[in-house]
Amino acid sequence: MGGLGWMEILVILVIVMVIFGAGKLPKVMGDLGAGIRNFKSNLSDGAKADTDSTPAKTDDAPKA
């Protein structure tokens, strides 16, 4: 029960080659990489927005 071995990875790669063909594989991998980069960028932007949007302290108590 310990992850994927080289044989399983090889079978997955053969299946991907059969489905997409050797000609389309570089384009598919490039699109996948761009999607992952976009996802990571949005995650880091969301984390920055959470830290930047801390509410400012306001003194709403009435003054006597």
N, CA, C and O of each residue as an XYZ file, in Angstrom:
256
protein
N       0.826     -1.187      0.000
C       0.000      0.000      0.000
C       0.871      1.253      0.000
O       0.684      2.131      0.842
N       1.793      1.347     -0.903
C       2.667      2.493     -0.836
C       2.840      3.216     -2.150
O       3.904      3.115     -2.761
N       1.854      3.931     -2.603
C       2.020      4.797     -3.767
C       2.062      4.045     -5.084
O       1.737      2.861     -5.168
N       2.470      4.770     -6.096
C       2.540      4.215     -7.443
C       3.958      3.751     -7.745
O       4.928      4.465     -7.490
N       4.060      2.560     -8.286
C       5.352      2.048     -8.725
C       5.608      2.443    -10.164
O       4.756      3.065    -10.798
N       6.762      2.094    -10.684
C       7.106      2.493    -12.055
C       6.232      1.777    -13.068
O       5.972      2.313    -14.145
N       5.776      0.577    -12.744
C       4.930     -0.176    -13.671
C       3.558      0.490    -13.825
O       3.032      0.581    -14.934
N       2.987      0.950    -12.718
C       1.701      1.629    -12.780
C       1.803      2.938    -13.549
O       0.918      3.273    -14.336
N       2.881      3.675    -13.320
C       3.088      4.940    -14.035
C       3.241      4.681    -15.529
O       2.724      5.442    -16.347
N       3.941      3.620    -15.887
C       4.118      3.267    -17.294
C       2.777      2.933    -17.949
O       2.520      3.355    -19.076
N       1.932      2.189    -17.260
C       0.616      1.843    -17.792
C      -0.223      3.100    -17.980
O      -0.904      3.240    -18.996
N      -0.185      4.009    -17.023
C      -0.930      5.269    -17.135
C      -0.437      6.074    -18.328
O      -1.246      6.622    -19.077
N       0.871      6.155    -18.517
C       1.420      6.899    -19.654
C       1.012      6.285    -20.989
O       0.720      7.009    -21.940
N       0.991      4.946    -21.068
C       0.564      4.281    -22.304
C      -0.897      4.588    -22.587
O      -1.259      4.848    -23.735
N      -1.734      4.562    -21.575
C      -3.155      4.874    -21.762
C      -3.328      6.313    -22.227
O      -4.142      6.579    -23.111
N      -2.584      7.239    -21.653
C      -2.657      8.644    -22.064
C      -2.214      8.789    -23.515
O      -2.830      9.534    -24.277
N      -1.157      8.088    -23.902
C      -0.678      8.145    -25.291
C      -1.735      7.607    -26.255
O      -1.902      8.149    -27.347
N      -2.441      6.559    -25.870
C      -3.469      5.985    -26.733
C      -4.646      6.950    -26.867
O      -5.188      7.119    -27.959
N      -5.039      7.576    -25.770
C      -6.195      8.475    -25.792
C      -5.889      9.742    -26.579
O      -6.662     10.121    -27.459
N      -4.783     10.398    -26.280
C      -4.489     11.700    -26.875
C      -3.622     11.614    -28.123
O      -3.658     12.531    -28.943
N      -2.868     10.579    -28.292
C      -1.962     10.476    -29.419
C      -0.674     11.240    -29.144
O      -0.653     12.167    -28.334
N       0.383     10.850    -29.812
C       1.697     11.453    -29.566
C       1.750     12.899    -30.046
O       2.496     13.700    -29.483
N       0.980     13.251    -31.066
C       1.017     14.606    -31.609
C       0.390     15.638    -30.690
O       0.863     16.772    -30.614
N      -0.674     15.256    -29.991
C      -1.378     16.204    -29.128
C      -0.824     16.247    -27.714
O      -1.160     17.151    -26.949
N       0.011     15.296    -27.358
C       0.486     15.195    -25.984
C       1.212     16.449    -25.492
O       0.929     16.882    -24.374
N       2.130     17.064    -26.251
C       2.782     18.276    -25.751
C       1.787     19.421    -25.490
O       1.942     20.163    -24.520
N       0.771     19.565    -26.347
C      -0.223     20.617    -26.147
C      -1.057     20.342    -24.903
O      -1.354     21.257    -24.135
N      -1.434     19.084    -24.704
C      -2.225     18.724    -23.531
C      -1.430     18.970    -22.253
O      -1.964     19.504    -21.281
N      -0.170     18.587    -22.250
C       0.667     18.788    -21.066
C       0.910     20.279    -20.805
O       0.948     20.713    -19.654
N       1.072     21.054    -21.873
C       1.242     22.500    -21.714
C      -0.003     23.144    -21.134
O       0.091     24.004    -20.259
N      -1.168     22.734    -21.613
C      -2.419     23.255    -21.071
C      -2.604     22.855    -19.619
O      -3.090     23.646    -18.811
N      -2.219     21.631    -19.283
C      -2.315     21.167    -17.904
C      -1.394     21.992    -16.999
O      -1.791     22.391    -15.904
N      -0.174     22.245    -17.456
C       0.761     23.062    -16.681
C       0.256     24.482    -16.491
O       0.394     25.050    -15.407
N      -0.325     25.060    -17.530
C      -0.872     26.418    -17.429
C      -2.032     26.447    -16.439
O      -2.175     27.401    -15.674
N      -2.848     25.419    -16.453
C      -3.960     25.351    -15.511
C      -3.480     25.247    -14.076
O      -4.043     25.878    -13.181
N      -2.449     24.456    -13.854
C      -1.902     24.309    -12.499
C      -1.282     25.622    -12.027
O      -1.466     26.015    -10.876
N      -0.540     26.309    -12.922
C       0.039     27.602    -12.549
C      -1.047     28.613    -12.212
O      -0.920     29.366    -11.246
N      -2.119     28.632    -13.006
C      -3.224     29.547    -12.759
C      -3.888     29.237    -11.419
O      -4.225     30.150    -10.666
N      -4.073     27.964    -11.125
C      -4.673     27.549     -9.866
C      -3.819     27.999     -8.682
O      -4.341     28.543     -7.709
N      -2.507     27.772     -8.763
C      -1.609     28.182     -7.678
C      -1.593     29.688     -7.518
O      -1.551     30.194     -6.397
N      -1.625     30.414     -8.636
C      -1.636     31.870     -8.584
C      -2.895     32.375     -7.885
O      -2.832     33.287     -7.061
N      -4.031     31.782     -8.218
C      -5.279     32.192     -7.583
C      -5.296     31.852     -6.106
O      -5.858     32.602     -5.307
N      -4.686     30.728     -5.726
C      -4.605     30.390     -4.312
C      -3.770     31.403     -3.550
O      -4.151     31.833     -2.461
N      -2.629     31.786     -4.117
C      -1.774     32.743     -3.416
C      -2.410     34.128     -3.401
O      -2.240     34.863     -2.427
N      -3.142     34.509     -4.459
C      -3.848     35.790     -4.465
C      -4.941     35.802     -3.418
O      -5.162     36.822     -2.763
N      -5.626     34.690     -3.251
C      -6.674     34.591     -2.241
C      -6.106     34.690     -0.839
O      -6.715     35.309      0.033
N      -4.953     34.090     -0.612
C      -4.320     34.167      0.705
C      -3.873     35.593      0.997
O      -3.988     36.056      2.132
N      -3.363     36.297     -0.015
C      -2.965     37.688      0.171
C      -4.171     38.561      0.455
O      -4.100     39.459      1.294
N      -5.282     38.312     -0.231
C      -6.486     39.102     -0.030
C      -7.022     38.902      1.382
O      -7.537     39.840      1.990
N      -6.904     37.681      1.906
C      -7.372     37.422      3.267
C      -6.545     38.181      4.290
O      -7.094     38.691      5.267
N      -5.251     38.268      4.090
C      -4.401     38.954      5.057
C      -4.473     40.466      4.885
O      -4.300     41.198      5.859
N      -4.722     40.953      3.670
C      -4.789     42.392      3.430
C      -6.122     42.992      3.849
O      -6.200     44.198      4.082
N      -7.156     42.195      3.950
C      -8.477     42.736      4.203
C      -8.874     42.646      5.668
O     -10.052     42.484      5.985
N      -7.898     42.752      6.563
C      -8.248     42.743      7.980
C      -8.953     44.055      8.279
O      -8.510     45.124      7.860
N     -10.056     43.958      9.009
C     -10.815     45.186      9.284
C     -10.040     46.128     10.192
O      -9.365     45.704     11.130
N     -10.152     47.393      9.894
C      -9.479     48.398     10.710
C     -10.269     48.587     11.991
O     -11.494     48.462     11.996
N      -9.576     48.884     13.070
C     -10.246     49.113     14.335
C     -10.932     50.463     14.288
O     -10.343     51.477     13.915
N     -12.188     50.443     14.675
C     -12.936     51.701     14.754
C     -13.481     51.832     16.146
O     -13.781     50.837     16.805
N     -13.607     53.031     16.586
C     -14.126     53.302     17.908
C     -15.573     53.752     17.742
O     -15.854     54.930     17.522
N     -16.496     52.773     17.854
C     -17.903     53.074     17.671
C     -18.586     53.461     18.990
O     -19.769     53.802     19.002
N     -17.859     53.408     20.069
C     -18.467     53.739     21.360
C     -18.723     55.240     21.421
O     -17.878     56.037     21.014
N     -19.890     55.619     21.930
C     -20.192     57.063     22.041
C     -19.289     57.723     23.072
O     -18.985     57.149     24.118
N     -18.879     58.915     22.761
C     -17.990     59.658     23.667
C     -18.837     60.491     24.628
O     -19.821     61.110     24.225
N     -18.445     60.498     25.900
C     -19.208     61.230     26.911
C     -18.725     62.639     27.089
O     -19.271     63.380     27.907
